Amino acid sequence: MSNIIRKESYPYSFDSSACATCEGRCCTGESGYIYVTRDEIKAIAEVLNIDINELRVKYLFKKGYKYSIKEFKYNDSYECVFYDRESNGCKIYNARPSQCKTFPFWDYYKTRVDELKQECPGIIDE
């Protein structure tokens, strides 16, 4: 089975096997927002075995009318609060938000492939 993922209308493919070596660049780096829906909040709370209110207090913040996952500063970078540096992975992988699941196939990168390549070693030109 191939690790190469292609999506229609994107000028690149993605080799998911590169995730094992990249040190979570999509989970770290510049500060940003990782928005979560009500259903995603519920799923994350279940994976962490905590109630929704505890999840909101510990791991989320309100941005406008939406919730986003907190991040913290580590050296010169910002990291998602659920990024596990030791395992180079996500503590909530099975309940990660759709924003995380769809990376690197974001509309933003359709015209910024060079920028994406700097962040993600799994990008392959089509």
Secondary structure by P-SEA (a helix, b strand, c coil): cccccccccccccccccccccccccccccccccccccaaaaaaaaaaacccaaaaaaccccccccbbbbbbbbcccccccccccccccccccccccccccccccccccccccaaaaaacccccccc
